[in-house]
């Protein structure tokens, strides 16, 4: 293994220490796991794959409304209470 040094905020260090204690592993092990997860996502989710996944969702959900393209601002404002 290669030794490296990182800087964490006080809150990050505190929460990481608590999580490590709960899981009975070192803080370094949790950091390695997080890095592995980040690298796995980056490698396995290419831009093309993300586009394909997004396109596969098109048309999968229905709102029951027929005028969404005309009144989308009004519907959003209604949901967020800003109209």
Residue pairs with C-beta under 8 A, 6 or more apart in sequence:
6 31
8 16
13 27
16 27
16 30
16 31
17 27
19 30
20 26
20 27
20 29
20 30
23 30
65 71
65 75
68 75
74 83
77 83
